[in-house]
Amino acid sequence: MPWVKTAIASWVELVSSLLDISRMESGQMPLNRIPCDLRDIARRAAESVALLAQEKKLTIQVGGDAASVTVDCAIMHRSLSTCWGTPSSSLPRTASSG
């Protein structure tokens, strides 16, 4: 049941995002800035919402060259996953034919 694992991961990311917002609003957001490959972060974020996007008949593709950035990799991953996951979860499901 890969969908269970994906659903749990989505909930964990949602809770983490809510905690991030709370920390940002209080000015207590700890950042662990390290050099990361933005393309790799984007690829992993796309994979984390792929099942949800697939249910909505959406495709998220990540391409291009590696891009080294200095960020908090976990927060960047959660931010991209939230951005890509939220719109696809709020879209109506398309009716299947046949």
MDTraj code that builds the backbone (N, CA, C; nanometers):
import mdtraj as md
import numpy as np

residues = "MET PRO TRP VAL LYS THR ALA ILE ALA SER TRP VAL GLU LEU VAL SER SER LEU LEU ASP ILE SER ARG MET GLU SER GLY GLN MET PRO LEU ASN ARG ILE PRO CYS ASP LEU ARG ASP ILE ALA ARG ARG ALA ALA GLU SER VAL ALA LEU LEU ALA GLN GLU LYS LYS LEU THR ILE GLN VAL GLY GLY ASP ALA ALA SER VAL THR VAL ASP CYS ALA ILE MET HIS ARG SER LEU SER THR CYS TRP GLY THR PRO SER SER SER LEU PRO ARG THR ALA SER SER GLY".split()
xyz = np.array([
    [0.0810, -0.1182, 0.0000],
    [0.0000, 0.0000, 0.0000],
    [0.0864, 0.1260, 0.0000],
    [0.1416, 0.1617, -0.1163],
    [0.2261, 0.2811, -0.1226],
    [0.1490, 0.4097, -0.0936],
    [0.0182, 0.4093, -0.1149],
    [-0.0591, 0.5313, -0.0906],
    [-0.0634, 0.5649, 0.0581],
    [-0.0569, 0.4639, 0.1451],
    [-0.0568, 0.4887, 0.2895],
    [0.0714, 0.5615, 0.3283],
    [0.1827, 0.5142, 0.2764],
    [0.3119, 0.5767, 0.3043],
    [0.3128, 0.7207, 0.2533],
    [0.2578, 0.7418, 0.1352],
    [0.2508, 0.8757, 0.0772],
    [0.1594, 0.9658, 0.1597],
    [0.0459, 0.9127, 0.2040],
    [-0.0479, 0.9913, 0.2847],
    [0.0150, 1.0314, 0.4177],
    [0.0851, 0.9396, 0.4806],
    [0.1510, 0.9702, 0.6075],
    [0.2581, 1.0765, 0.5868],
    [0.3372, 1.0609, 0.4816],
    [0.4417, 1.1596, 0.4523],
    [0.3804, 1.2970, 0.4260],
    [0.2662, 1.3002, 0.3580],
    [0.1984, 1.4272, 0.3309],
    [0.1520, 1.4933, 0.4602],
    [0.0990, 1.4144, 0.5525],
    [0.0546, 1.4697, 0.6802],
    [0.1723, 1.5213, 0.7610],
    [0.2822, 1.4488, 0.7600],
    [0.4018, 1.4924, 0.8322],
    [0.4508, 1.6248, 0.7745],
    [0.4518, 1.6362, 0.6421],
    [0.4948, 1.7614, 0.5788],
    [0.3992, 1.8751, 0.6113],
    [0.2697, 1.8471, 0.6155],
    [0.1709, 1.9497, 0.6484],
    [0.1914, 2.0007, 0.7911],
    [0.2080, 1.9091, 0.8852],
    [0.2303, 1.9482, 1.0249],
    [0.3607, 2.0270, 1.0363],
    [0.4647, 1.9814, 0.9691],
    [0.5930, 2.0526, 0.9724],
    [0.5788, 2.1927, 0.9145],
    [0.5024, 2.2055, 0.8073],
    [0.4797, 2.3376, 0.7468],
    [0.4043, 2.4298, 0.8421],
    [0.3048, 2.3762, 0.9105],
    [0.2309, 2.4569, 1.0078],
    [0.3211, 2.5010, 1.1230],
    [0.4071, 2.4112, 1.1686],
    [0.5024, 2.4481, 1.2729],
    [0.5995, 2.5547, 1.2225],
    [0.6426, 2.5417, 1.0965],
    [0.7315, 2.6426, 1.0366],
    [0.6651, 2.7800, 1.0372],
    [0.5386, 2.7853, 0.9987],
    [0.4662, 2.9128, 0.9955],
    [0.4607, 2.9732, 1.1346],
    [0.4310, 2.8910, 1.2337],
    [0.4242, 2.9384, 1.3713],
    [0.5596, 2.9926, 1.4167],
    [0.6654, 2.9199, 1.3841],
    [0.8002, 2.9641, 1.4229],
    [0.8383, 3.0938, 1.3513],
    [0.8038, 3.1039, 1.2220],
    [0.8353, 3.2263, 1.1476],
    [0.7631, 3.3460, 1.2074],
    [0.6359, 3.3273, 1.2397],
    [0.5570, 3.4372, 1.2955],
    [0.6116, 3.4824, 1.4306],
    [0.6688, 3.3907, 1.5071],
    [0.7219, 3.4261, 1.6383],
    [0.8685, 3.4688, 1.6317],
    [0.9275, 3.4645, 1.5122],
    [1.0681, 3.5020, 1.4967],
    [1.1644, 3.4002, 1.5525],
    [1.1201, 3.2749, 1.5668],
    [1.2032, 3.1699, 1.6254],
    [1.2279, 3.0550, 1.5284],
    [1.2418, 3.0878, 1.4009],
    [1.2616, 2.9846, 1.2997],
    [1.4103, 2.9488, 1.2895],
    [1.4488, 2.8303, 1.3372],
    [1.5892, 2.7905, 1.3235],
    [1.6184, 2.7502, 1.1791],
    [1.7278, 2.7981, 1.1259],
    [1.7655, 2.7635, 0.9888],
    [1.8984, 2.6891, 0.9894],
    [1.9043, 2.5857, 0.9096],
    [2.0262, 2.5074, 0.8937],
    [2.0702, 2.5233, 0.7485],
    [2.1327, 2.6354, 0.7185],
    [2.1727, 2.6649, 0.5795],
    [2.2982, 2.5877, 0.5431],
    [2.2846, 2.5083, 0.4383],
    [2.3979, 2.4329, 0.3849],
    [2.3876, 2.4321, 0.2332],
    [2.4981, 2.4096, 0.1631],
    [2.4910, 2.4005, 0.0164],
    [2.4095, 2.2783, -0.0252],
    [2.3158, 2.2995, -0.1157],
    [2.2289, 2.1922, -0.1641],
    [2.2122, 2.2060, -0.3150],
    [2.1728, 2.0982, -0.3777],
    [2.1384, 2.0991, -0.5199],
    [1.9887, 2.1257, -0.5314],
    [1.9527, 2.2438, -0.5786],
    [1.8122, 2.2820, -0.5875],
    [1.7338, 2.1873, -0.6779],
    [1.7968, 2.1401, -0.7847],
    [1.7286, 2.0459, -0.8742],
    [1.6940, 1.9165, -0.7998],
    [1.7853, 1.8688, -0.7142],
    [1.7598, 1.7470, -0.6374],
    [1.6464, 1.7691, -0.5368],
    [1.6468, 1.8839, -0.4710],
    [1.5384, 1.9146, -0.3777],
    [1.4050, 1.9183, -0.4522],
    [1.4038, 1.9843, -0.5678],
    [1.2809, 1.9935, -0.6477],
    [1.2358, 1.8557, -0.6946],
    [1.3313, 1.7712, -0.7344],
    [1.2975, 1.6351, -0.7799],
    [1.2330, 1.5555, -0.6671],
    [1.2919, 1.5632, -0.5461],
    [1.2368, 1.4900, -0.4320],
    [1.0996, 1.5446, -0.3921],
    [1.0825, 1.6757, -0.4008],
    [0.9521, 1.7353, -0.3688],
    [0.8473, 1.6894, -0.4703],
    [0.8847, 1.6859, -0.5966],
    [0.7926, 1.6394, -0.7007],
    [0.7546, 1.4934, -0.6768],
    [0.8512, 1.4111, -0.6370],
    [0.8225, 1.2707, -0.6069],
    [0.7274, 1.2581, -0.4881],
    [0.7413, 1.3480, -0.3903],
    [0.6580, 1.3372, -0.2703],
    [0.5117, 1.3718, -0.2961],
    [0.4831, 1.4461, -0.4033],
    [0.3438, 1.4808, -0.4361],
    [0.2977, 1.4127, -0.5651],
    [0.3789, 1.3232, -0.6192],
    [0.3480, 1.2605, -0.7477],
    [0.2166, 1.1832, -0.7464],
    [0.1906, 1.1077, -0.6407],
    [0.0681, 1.0291, -0.6344],
    [-0.0539, 1.1202, -0.6321],
    [-0.0472, 1.2247, -0.5532],
    [-0.1560, 1.3221, -0.5458],
    [-0.1770, 1.3897, -0.6811],
    [-0.0680, 1.4291, -0.7454],
    [-0.0776, 1.4926, -0.8773],
    [-0.1339, 1.3945, -0.9802],
    [-0.0907, 1.2697, -0.9737],
    [-0.1374, 1.1677, -1.0674],
    [-0.2879, 1.1472, -1.0548],
    [-0.3396, 1.1496, -0.9313],
    [-0.4836, 1.1348, -0.9115],
    [-0.5607, 1.2470, -0.9797],
    [-0.4974, 1.3644, -0.9891],
    [-0.5602, 1.4802, -1.0530],
    [-0.5217, 1.4924, -1.2002],
    [-0.4535, 1.3896, -1.2496],
    [-0.4064, 1.3857, -1.3878],
    [-0.3131, 1.5026, -1.4199],
    [-0.2257, 1.5337, -1.3228],
    [-0.1247, 1.6378, -1.3383],
    [0.0130, 1.5734, -1.3434],
    [0.1051, 1.6397, -1.4088],
    [0.2424, 1.5933, -1.4143],
    [0.3336, 1.7050, -1.3673],
    [0.4246, 1.6742, -1.2779],
    [0.5255, 1.7692, -1.2342],
    [0.6589, 1.7168, -1.2838],
    [0.7239, 1.7954, -1.3683],
    [0.8520, 1.7541, -1.4240],
    [0.9606, 1.8498, -1.3763],
    [1.0730, 1.7944, -1.3372],
    [1.1873, 1.8733, -1.2943],
    [1.3014, 1.8429, -1.3890],
    [1.3611, 1.9456, -1.4448],
    [1.4711, 1.9259, -1.5382],
    [1.5767, 2.0324, -1.5188],
    [1.6625, 2.0416, -1.6144],
    [1.7674, 2.1427, -1.6096],
    [1.8932, 2.0915, -1.5432],
    [1.9881, 2.1826, -1.5325],
    [2.1168, 2.1498, -1.4739],
    [2.1116, 2.1633, -1.3218],
    [2.2099, 2.1040, -1.2583],
    [2.2222, 2.1178, -1.1126],
    [2.2413, 2.2654, -1.0798],
    [2.1836, 2.3065, -0.9684],
    [2.1952, 2.4456, -0.9241],
    [2.2285, 2.4454, -0.7756],
    [2.3494, 2.4834, -0.7422],
    [2.3918, 2.4831, -0.6031],
    [2.3423, 2.6104, -0.5344],
    [2.2716, 2.5902, -0.4238],
    [2.2206, 2.7017, -0.3444],
    [2.2510, 2.6733, -0.1976],
    [2.2584, 2.7780, -0.1181],
    [2.2787, 2.7618, 0.0256],
    [2.1471, 2.7967, 0.0939],
    [2.0775, 2.6930, 0.1380],
    [1.9449, 2.7077, 0.1991],
    [1.9292, 2.6030, 0.3087],
    [1.8188, 2.6116, 0.3807],
    [1.7801, 2.5030, 0.4692],
    [1.7080, 2.4028, 0.3784],
    [1.7744, 2.2940, 0.3473],
    [1.7238, 2.1985, 0.2477],
    [1.5878, 2.1404, 0.2863],
    [1.5683, 2.1092, 0.4144],
    [1.4416, 2.0499, 0.4581],
    [1.3273, 2.1496, 0.4420],
    [1.3507, 2.2751, 0.4779],
    [1.2462, 2.3761, 0.4637],
    [1.2160, 2.4015, 0.3166],
    [1.3191, 2.4066, 0.2334],
    [1.2975, 2.4262, 0.0896],
    [1.2158, 2.3108, 0.0323],
    [1.2463, 2.1889, 0.0730],
    [1.1721, 2.0714, 0.0268],
    [1.0255, 2.0813, 0.0687],
    [1.0018, 2.1133, 0.1961],
    [0.8639, 2.1258, 0.2442],
    [0.7896, 2.2377, 0.1709],
    [0.8586, 2.3481, 0.1463],
    [0.7946, 2.4608, 0.0779],
    [0.7514, 2.4214, -0.0633],
    [0.8399, 2.3562, -0.1367],
    [0.8047, 2.3131, -0.2724],
    [0.6940, 2.2084, -0.2695],
    [0.7035, 2.1132, -0.1782],
    [0.5998, 2.0100, -0.1678],
    [0.4642, 2.0722, -0.1361],
    [0.4640, 2.1701, -0.0471],
    [0.3395, 2.2376, -0.0123],
    [0.2840, 2.3147, -0.1311],
    [0.3708, 2.3879, -0.1996],
    [0.3267, 2.4655, -0.3167],
    [0.2687, 2.3749, -0.4250],
    [0.3349, 2.2643, -0.4497],
    [0.2888, 2.1753, -0.5559],
    [0.1768, 2.0847, -0.5098],
    [0.1745, 2.0480, -0.3838],
    [0.0732, 1.9567, -0.3333],
    [-0.0594, 2.0232, -0.3056],
    [-0.0572, 2.1455, -0.2565],
    [-0.1806, 2.2143, -0.2212],
    [-0.2690, 2.2403, -0.3428],
    [-0.2170, 2.2979, -0.4507],
    [-0.3044, 2.3200, -0.5664],
    [-0.3621, 2.1907, -0.6222],
    [-0.2817, 2.0851, -0.6273],
    [-0.3333, 1.9610, -0.6846],
    [-0.4369, 1.8970, -0.5931],
    [-0.4260, 1.9178, -0.4620],
    [-0.5248, 1.8580, -0.3724],
    [-0.6552, 1.9366, -0.3725],
    [-0.6514, 2.0634, -0.4110],
    [-0.7730, 2.1442, -0.4096],
    [-0.8464, 2.1440, -0.5445],
    [-0.7839, 2.0858, -0.6451],
    [-0.8502, 2.0784, -0.7758],
    [-0.9523, 1.9660, -0.7753],
    [-1.0624, 1.9831, -0.8463],
    [-1.1605, 1.8741, -0.8528],
    [-1.1032, 1.7564, -0.9296],
    [-1.1435, 1.6377, -0.8909],
    [-1.1011, 1.5183, -0.9628],
    [-1.1696, 1.5154, -1.0986],
    [-1.0982, 1.4687, -1.1985],
    [-1.1582, 1.4564, -1.3302],
    [-1.2324, 1.3239, -1.3372],
    [-1.3435, 1.3235, -1.4054],
    [-1.4220, 1.2011, -1.4186],
    [-1.3499, 1.1057, -1.5119],
    [-1.3435, 0.9809, -1.4734],
    [-1.2777, 0.8831, -1.5587],
    [-1.3776, 0.8309, -1.6608],
    [-1.3274, 0.8081, -1.7795],
    [-1.4162, 0.7545, -1.8839],
    [-1.3958, 0.6050, -1.8937],
    [-1.5056, 0.5357, -1.9042],
    [-1.4981, 0.3915, -1.9239],
    [-1.5087, 0.3215, -1.8012],
])
top = md.Topology()
chain = top.add_chain()
for i, resn in enumerate(residues, 1):
    res = top.add_residue(resn, chain, resSeq=i)
    for name in ("N", "CA", "C"):
        top.add_atom(name, md.element.get_by_symbol(name[0]), res)
traj = md.Trajectory(xyz[None], top)
